[in-house]
């Protein structure tokens, strides 16, 4: 079987010049850093206690027990064939990874045409925004008796998901009756949190109510698709084991400490060299596939939350060798490339103008497919398009985009997929996860926390008068109010 490949020709000075491309001296200067980073990650990958403390347990997800996977596959199949609709509630990694999977691995227009679903349920996503339009329209047009709900929240306290679940729970209770909980599946912390308490209470009353799966310890949201997304994969008819086998293949390929034998480490090294030495602060992710657009959206969260950090990293080591990573408040770094999702060929008529002639502060990563499940031949034009297949046009467009970027000394690279299927998509997901982990290591930040996300949450909780807000948080908000001067309002 073919494997995905990484084409990095256009990242080097030989293609885009010394001012904007990576040189041999650049890589030589980073060699000690990359070697140290590879050794360190290998060490923490090998320690279960370190993996869990840091948030690296996602590296073990490709190796999940096959019997456990079969149980989830069976449960998803049963849900999907029993109900007409499934609503999946979650935000961040509990939404973006699932949406990426559905768009990539289910048929285009999956929800729109019954013939494409093979008797399976439609799947809708909510609980990822506080816009009232989407949820209200959805519930007005679905039958609660024919709808199953999946709620994904580790704590149960994330405002967007908690609010949506409360509304949907009331809708189900009214439309279904006392056994409404049998139409809910919760994916949450196995021991703590308000959602876990609710699950436990319902299970004590009725074992078929609020069936559940655990958010595994040491697996952060943006790295959790191969944990919290498995039930969803089963519901849309994807063979979970194929996804995991693809990820396992990539995990093995990315186990080498030699960056030239490890595509994920090489990707991170080249991107970091261009960021730190050549000022390439913006990361354009441009798949030439409509089905991979949501995968680009998922990557935005992965890179932004992982490497966009104010503080450097402090590593504390316990007597048994277990590592704990914390923010070094004495080391303000404000680092991290800014990811931007895009897609070809649509965005060649928008952001590409800036990519080509705007500030040369970007790298572009293409994702190219070698084979499409369906193709169309152009007929009736009587010109140069006559007889050409869409797949050929798309391939040439991607090649042309590379050429145009190189001509303007704009570094770019390409991830090549033989086709989109569960195996290759599993590889792609794990490739980007491992590359992001290594990029965090090279920047010396904690790539597995997200303290910057807490600011808006704390302010919302304060304004909503949520009980239990730490005193220091409340005091900070009181002392630093949001000031709006009328002279600055038109």
RALINCOR-V485741 format. One line per field, one symbol per residue. burial: I if it has 9 or more other C-alpha atoms within 8 Angstrom, else O. A space follows every 50 residues. Layout:
burial: ???
This chain:
burial: OOOIOIOIOIIIIOIIIIOIIIIOOIIOOIOOOIIOIIIOIIOIIOIIOI IIIIIIIIOOIIOOOOOOIOOIIIIIIOIIIOIIIIIIIIIIIIIIIIII IIIIIIIOOIOOOIOOIOOIIIIOIIIIOOOOOOIOOOIOOIOIOIIIII IIIIIIIOOIIIIIIOOIOOIIIOIIOOIIIIIIIIIIIIOOIIIIIOIO OIIOOOIOIIIIIIIOOIIIIIIIIIIIIIIIIIIIIIIIOIIIIIIIII IOIIOIIOIOIIIIIIIIIIIIIIIOOIIIIIIIIIIIIOIIIIIIIIII IIIIIIIIIOIIIOOOIOOOOIIIIIIIOOOIOOIIIIIIIIIIIOIIOO IIIIIIOOOOIIIIIIIIIOOIOOOOOIIOOOOOIIOIIIIOIIIOIIOO OIOIIIOIIIIIIIIIIIIIOIIIIIIIIIIIIIIIIIIIIIIOIIIIIO OOOOOOOIIOIIOOOOOOIOOOIIOOIOOOOOOOOOOOOO
